[in-house]
């Protein structure tokens, strides 16, 4: 228990005063003794001793303050600006990718990471137009661009693949992306729907286009994207085809259905490609697109949120790449660790086959397991000392002994060996095969330990060992193991 600082300081002052009084008394006695012989010498000695005492007090006070003062933790400056956070995340992801040995997978993820880094540097704002087929997505793109850039038709599947248009909106570099429609028929339609959903997840701003009330097939992907944190606008297109009262009713239902997902101002009504109007003389006139509400909302978002939205989106994409890299690394490490376990299980088998014991002594194989621990730890980026590895190996061996795994293993393998080879050969193989099997259980348990960041989990080491034992005693695996044991040891 630490003492309060005021109490420590009070005790130190009392001790200092007592020592000071003792020193003053001693100095007075010393001065009186020397002054009898020479008053001048007595004064010189008094001055020197006083200076030495003062210097000692200064040094003591200095180091006492350093010892007693509260320790200040060093503040680590973490970035708070969204673009800085995204940059740090991308850098960490690139370092993670460097550890992947699969060159093809690594290059694919690195290309995505480099694309994100370029987008962060360029600050290019991406608007993705998304929704069911025939809702007028391409017409919305055309209206925003102010020119016809894509075929506009009522047939589902008009937009066969993504189309990108680079424009400047209020001097802000913007990438406008038209996507295939959702729920298109056939295998190609499913592929295009999947492509559209993937593009939607990469948007800085999502324009979800509908032409009536929200269907379930529309609400579910919109809700999923909103839960991901996608900034979205719900665009009610073709509103000119409805009477004013019907339009207001649809808008009200859209706002009610998206309550909690979207703000009411993020639901807008437009007519991207209005129907022709017939004049009294029979002439048909094509009205201009009515997208003022949408344009106004997009401009407001660009002016107030674009930098943060770009950074947040890039951070999300970076995290996805990081998750993919982590999965690849886990698979890579798992394979490397299994190769180590495979190698050491036959090393252990060779040791005991060469110098057989009356029973398999798991503590006798602890030295082999200790070296195996070091190599598995290295795979997972952990440096394990010889002492630590020996302690882990012995601890695990004692746990296995406490569970009587050696007897159970020898009994199980003896039955299998007698069914495959002559009895005389089987008895010689049993020691080595049992040692290999138990080393495998130990190795698999150590892999779990490092996968859990050097922790045995809630159930402790015994639960891990029992789980690995059950996983490795299945009939099919035991047959394969015995076949390999016969090949290695005979």
N, C-alpha and C positions, 0 to 999 in steps of 0.2 A: 504494500500500500504506500502511495506517495504522500509525503507530508505536505500540508499547505505552505505556500511560499512565505506568507507573513510569519508563521511559526518558525520556519527555518531561519529567516532573517533575524527574528528576535533572539533566538538561541545563539546565533553567530555574533550578534552585538554584545550579548552578556559575556560570552567567552572572550571577545576582543577587549572589553573594558577590564575584565579580571586580569588578563595578560598584560594590559597596558599599566595597570596599577602595580602589578608585580615588577614590571620592567622599570617603572619610575622609582620604586623603592630600591631596587638593585643598583640603579644608576646613582642614586643619592649616596648609597653606602660606598660604591666604587669611587665616587668623586671625593668623599670625605677622606678615604684612605690615601688616595694619591696626593690630595691637597696638603697633607702634613709634610710631605717631602718637597712638592713643587706645585704651587697653585696654578702656574701657567700650563704645565703639563696636564694637570687635572682638567682644565678648561678645554684643551685640545682634544683629549680623549673623550670628553663629554660630547663635543661637537661631532666627532667622527662616529661615535656610537649612535648618536641621535639621527644622523644622516642615514646610517645603515638601517636603523630601525624604520625610519620613514620610507626608505626605498622598499623594504620588505613588505610594509603595510600596503604600499601602492600596488606592488606585484600581486599580493594576496587578494586585494580588493578587485583587481582586474580579472584574475582568473576565477574568483568567486562569482563575479557577475556573469561571466561566460557560462559558468556551470549552472547557476541558478535561474538565469533568464529563460522565459518560455521559448521552446523551440518553434521556430516558424517553418511551416512546411513550404517547400518550394512550389510556387504556383506554376502550373503548366498551362501555357497559353494555347487554348484550342480555338480553331477557327469557328466563327459564328455566322459569317456571311454565307448564304446558300451556295454561291459560286465557289467559295474557298473550300467548303465542305465537299462539294462535288469533285473538286480538283484533288483533294486529299484521298477521297475514295477511289478515284481512278488510278492514282499513283499506287495505292495499296493493292488494287486489283492487278495491275501490271506486274508488281513484285510477286504476287501469287501465281500468275501465269508462267513466270520464269521457271517455276519448279516442276511444271508438267513435262513429262518425257515424251508423250505422244505428240509427235511433231505436227501432224495434220490437225488434231484437235486444238493444239496450242495456237497454231497459226490462225485458225478460224476465229478463236476467241480474241486473239491479239488484234485481228483486223477490226472486230467490233469495238474493242477498247480504243483503238486509234481513231475510229470514226467518231466515237463519243468525245474524245479529247479535242478533235477538230471542231466539233459542234460547240463545245464549251468555249473554245477560243474565238470562234466566229460569231457566237451568240445568235445563231440562226433559229428563228421561231417557227415551229412546225404546227400547222393546223391540219387536222385530219377530218375529212368529211365521211361519215359512217352511218349505216342504217340498212334497212331492208331494201331489196331491189324494187325499182319503180317508184320510189318515194321522191325522186327528183334530185338526187345527190349531185349529178353532173350539172344539172341546171343551176344549182346553188353555186357550184364552182364557177360556171360561166358568168353568172350575175356578179359574183365577187370580183372576177377578173375584168368585167366590162366588155368581154368579147366571147364569141363562141369558140371554145377550145376542145369540146368533146361532143360526141353525138348524143342528142337528147331524144329519148323515145320512151314509149310506155311499156316496151318489152323488157321483161326481167332478164338481166344478164348482159345488158348493153356494154357496161364497163367490164371488160374481160380481165383486166389486170390493173394494178395501181398506176396512176398517172400523176406526175409531179410538176408543179408550176412554181417558179421562183419569181416573186414580186416584191416590191417595196411598198409597204403600207405605212404612211406617216414616217417615211425615211427609215422604217424598221424592216430589215431583211426578213422576209417571210417565205416559208415553203408551204404551199397549199397542195394537199394530197387527196386525190379522188380514189376511192376504194371500190372493189367489187361489192355487190349486195349480199346480204345474209340470206340464208335459207334457200339458195338456188338449188334446182333439182339436179340429181345425178352426181357422179363421182367428181367431175370437174367443178361442179357447183360447190360441193363440200370443200374442195381444195381452195377455191376462191374465197369461200367464207372464212376458212382458217387463216388465209393470207390477210383478209380484211381485219380480223380480230387481232392478229399480230401487229399490224400497222397501228391499230387503235391504241395498243398498249405503249406505243412509242410517241404518242402525240403530246405536245405541250398544251394544246387546246383541242378538244374534241367537239365537233359539231355533229350531234346525233339528230338525223333528219327523219321526221315522220310526216305522214300526210293525213292523219286522223288521230283518234285516241290511241293511247299506248296499248299494244297487244302484249301478251305474256312473253312472246318470242322477242319482243323489243325491250321490255322492262328488265328481264333477267340479265342480258349482256350490259345494259346501261348501268344497272345496280352494281354488277361485278366490277366494272371499270371505275365507278365512283368509289367503291371500297378500296380500290388500289390507289386512290388519291388523284385520279385523272380530273383535271379541270375541264368541265363540260358545259355546253349550251344545248338545250333541247330546242330544236328548230321545227316548228309546225309549218311545213311548206304546203303550197296549193290552197292557201286559205281563201283565195278569191273564188273558189268553187262553192263556197258555202255562204248562206245568208248571214247577215251580221249577227243575228241572235244565235245561230248555230255555231258560228266562229267563236263567240264569247263563251258558249257552253263547253266547247272542246278545250279552249284555253283554260277554263276553270278546272276541268277534269284533269288535264295534264299537270297543272300546278298541284292539285290535291294528291295525285298518284306519286309525284316526285317530292312531296313534302318530306323534309329530312335528308333528301339527297341533293336537291338544288334549291337555290334561292329563287323566289318568284320572278325576279328580273332576269334570271338566266333561262326563262322560257319565253321564246319570242315567236311571233307569227310573221310569215313572209309569203310572197308570191314570186318565186324565182323566175318562173316562165309563165306569166299570166295567159289565160285563154284569150283568143282574139275577140274583139268587140265589134258587133255589127252596127253600123250607122244607119240613119233613116233612109239613105239612098241605096242601102244594100252593101255598101263598101265595108270590108272588114279591116279593122285597124289592130295592130299588135301593140298592146300597152307596154311601157317600159317595166322592167323588173321592180318589184316593191320589196326592197331588202333593207330599208332604212333602219329598222329596229335591230336587225342582225349586225349591220355595219357599225352602228353606234356602240353596241355592246362589245364587239370585237375591239374597236378602237379604245374603249375604256379599259379593257383588260390589258391590251398592249401597253398602254401608257402607265398603268399602275402595278401590273403583276408580271410582265413578260420576263424580266431578269430572274425573278424568283421561280417562275414556272419552268423556265429552261433548266435552271440548276437542279430543281427538285426532280424533274423528269430524267435528267442525266444521272442523278444520284440513284434513282430507281433502276435505270438500265444498267448502271455500274454494279449494283447489288445483284442483279440477275446474272451478270457475267461472273461475278464473284462466286455465286452459288453454284453455277455450272463448273467453274474451276475447282471449287471445293469438292464437288462430287467426283470429278476426274482424279483429283489428288487422293481422295479416300480410296477410290478403286485401285489406283496405282500403288498406294502404300499397303493396302490389303494384300495385293498380289506379291509385293516384295516381302512382306512379313510372312506370308504363307510359304514362300520359297525358303526363307530362313528356317522356319519350323520344320519343313520337309527335310532340309539338309541335316539339322541337328537331331531329328528323331532317329536317323540312320547312324549318325555318329554315336549316339547313346546306345543304340542297338549293338554296334560293333564293339564298344567298350565292354559291355556286359556279356556279349557272346564270347569274347576272347578270354575273359576272366569271370566265369559264371559263379554266382553266389547261390547259397541254398534257396534263398527267396530274392525277389527283386527288391533291392534296398533303394528307395527313392532318394534318401539322403546321399547315397553314393553317387547318384547322377546329378546332384545339385551343382557341382562344378561345371558340368556341361551346360546345365540350364542357366547358370550365372552368365556365361559368355553369350548365350542366346538372348538373354535379357538386354545386354548391352547393344547387340546388333539390332534388335527390334526397336529399342528406344531410339537408336540413331535414325531409323527409317521415319519415325514420327517427330524428328527434330529435337529429341531430348537426349542430353548427355548424362549417362548413368555411370557413376564411379564403380570400381571393382567392389568396394565395401557395400555399396547400396545394392548392387546386383546380387551379391552373395546373400545378403539379408533377405531380399525378395525371394530368391530361389529356395532358401532354407524354409522360409515362412510358408511358401506354397507347398513344399514337400511335406511339411508337418501337417498341413491341412489335408492333403491327399492321403497321408497315412492315417489320419484320424477318421477319414471316411472309408477306410479299408478298400481303397480303389485297386491296390496291387493284387489282392486276393481275387476280387471280382474280375479284374482284367485277365489274370492268368487262367481262371476257370473258363471265361468266355473264349479266349484265344485257343486254349487247349482243345476244346471241342472242335473248333474250326480247323486246326492244324491236323488233328487225327483223321479228319475226313478228307484231307488233301494229300498228306504225305505219310510215309511209313512211321510207325510208332517210335522207332529209334531216332529217326531224324527229327520227328516232332518234338521230342523231349529236349533236344539240343537247341532247336529254334525258339522254344517257348521263352527262354530268358531274354534273348535279344528282341524278339517281337514284342514282348510285354514292356520292355524298357522303351522301345520306340513308340509304342502306343501311349504310355504314360507321359513321355516327353512331349508328344503331340498335344495331349490334354493340357500340360503345363504351358506349352508355347501358345496355344489358342487362348488360354486364360490371360497370359501376359499381353497378347494383342488387344484383348478387350480392355485391359488395365490402361494401356496407352491411348486407346481410342477414347476412353472416358477421361482423358487428361490426368493420368496417373491417379485414378480413383477406382476403387472396386465397386462403386455403386451402393445403392441402399442396402442390398442383401449381403454385402461384404464379400470377401474372397471365397468363402465356402459356397455361396450361391452361384458365383461365376464358374467355379470348378464343376459343380454338379450340373450346371447347364451345358457346359462343353462336353462332359462325360455322356450325357444323354444324347446330344447331337451326334456324337461320334461312335455310338454303339448300334446304329441302325444296320440291319442285316446286309443291305447292299454295300454300304461303306466298309463293313468288316470284311466282306468277301474280297473287295478290291484291295484292302490293306494287307490281308494275308497273302494274296497273290503277289503283291509287290515285296512283302517281307521274304517270301520264299525265293524270289528272284534275287534279292539283295544279299541274303545271308547264306544261302546254300552254296 
